[in-house]
Each structure stands twice: as C-alpha cells, then as structure tokens.
Amino acid sequence: MMVADGFFAGGRKGFIEARYRYRDYLTRYPSAPDRDYARYRYALCYDKDHEPPDRDSTNTREAISQYQTLLKESPASIYAAKARERAGVLGDLLAEHEFAVGFFYYRKGDPAAALGRFQWAEGKFPHYSGRDKLYYYAGRALLRLHRAPEADRYFAHLDAEFPQSRWTTRARKENHISVDKPTSGA
C-alpha cells in the first residue's frame, strides 16, 4: 500500500503505476481492514486522470465504477461521502459528453440521432445539471422530426422545471412556450 501511495503522491505521472499497485493490493488482500482506503485511492487515480467531456471518457467511467464499488462494499466508510460526491460530478461529465455528441448530430442535420442521444442521456443521468438545455434541444429535434406534440411535452417540462433558465427564455422567444401559460404545471 505504501508503494502505491508513493506513486500516487508523484502526481499525474504516477497515477498509472499507483492504479496497478492499488488494484494488486485489492486483489491480494480481499479482507484487509483498509480496503476502503485502497479502493478510494484506486478510484482517485482514474478520477484525477479523467479527460474533459469532449475527449475519451474511459477514465471517467472507470472512476465512477470504482466509486460505486466502494459504496457497495463499504457504505459506512469515511470515504463514502466523497465517493458519492465525485461519482455525481463525474456522472455530470459523462452526461455532458452524451449531450455534446447529440448536439453534434443536431448541428449536422440528423435530428433522429440527436434525439436518441438526448433521450438516452435524460434516462441515464437523471441528475444532470444541464437538463434544461437537454430538454430544449430534445424539443427542437422533435420539431425537426415533425413530432410537435412530443416537442411540446419537452418544452412544458423545461418551463415547469427551469422557469428562470436561459433555455426557457429562448424557447419563449421562439414561441415554443406560450408566455400566457402558467409555469406551475407540465
């Protein structure tokens, strides 16, 4: 464990070697009392090496997986709260990645592919902080597909859940949301 910690302390250059050492420790000592610490540090190695949403998301996904494993194995660990928090932050990055891919399809004129990505992100990442823009662009993609009743539902959700959002304001200016409608229901 001390060797792994040494590599971890070396920063970005040491994270790959530290990962191998923490994984080796977790494999060799399945009932060690400090297993939660090793699992947390193992997850941190991936977390600290994650890429932005427009790049490869492999390390992000692995960090989330390791945080979830920690929460499953040791829910009362002193590292559980940090693991939960980081998994949420990284989940938001993955959601942003999916949105960006959908937006690429939307801009390139493939609203069906864009809608698929938007709806997948909506279902997979229910706590995504960019849900307002997700609803907006899902509604716009549906309009391009000539599915106005479904688009209206997205715009209604946008209006009900994010009445102060810039995306709601934009939808109102484009007459997707009636200014006369009450903002309380969807």
Phi, psi and omega in degrees: 000321181295326178294316178299315178299323178297314178295320180300319180295341180286357178080203187308322181292333183265352185297322181295312179294321178299320178304312180298320182291318177295318179298318178299316179299315181296325179287317184285330185234073185293343180242022180296143181293336180257027180300322180296322177297313180298318180294319179297315180293324177299314177297319180298326178302317177287319182301311183289347181253012182287157182259165175295166184301337182270007180243186180301132185257015183301310181294324178297313180297319180292322177299314179300315180301317181289323175296318179295322177297317177301315181295327178286315183286321186222069184297337180264008182298153176291347179265355185298315182297316178294321179297317179297316180297311181294322177299322177294316179297315181291326175299323177295323177295320178294319178298319179296323176299312180297319177298315181299321177295315178299318180295323175302312179298320180299312180295328182276001174091023177241077184295333179293316178293320178298313181300319178302316178293317180298315181290324177296315179297321179299317181284322185280330185234074185294344181254017180301129183287346179258028182300331180297313179289330176297313178298316181301309183287331174296317176298316179296319178297318178297322176297319178296333178270006180061041178240062186302318180300322177291322178298319179301324178295319178295317179294325177294319176298317178302312182294320183286318185272333184225062185297336182261002183291150176294334179287327176292316177301316180296317179297324177294316179298328180272005179064028173276337178234125179287134180291334181284339182292142172290147184268010185271336185235161179225000000 
